[in-house]
Amino acid sequence: MVDDNWIDVGPADLTAGELRGLEIGERLVLLACHNDQVSAMDDSCNHAGCLLSGGWIDERKSAVVCPCHEYAFELGSGRNVTFPRLCADQQAFRVRVESGRVMLRLPET
């Protein structure tokens, strides 16, 4: 059975520590590469709308840090790891690498 809910979003050529912003339809998505793993979440920070792809990876927390107010969101889960919690978690998406391509599963709208 073919699972048509996976979207090919490009080559799996991300380098260690890279943050890559993508526009998929009307959704902004962040791809991140950390510890040889690719993860994905909403690129627009739910705190103030800044693009997480303009931030950096906090190695200690395994999280992306928003460049505007330095909120950190755990790679893979999108969980807010900044205290006190003044904003919600980021929505994270399932990712797999297949034949050198990044495949992303977005929630159904």
Helices and strands as residue ranges (DSSP letters): E 6-11, E 19-24, E 27-34, E 37-42, G 52-54, E 56-58, E 63-65, E 72-74, E 92-98, E 101-105
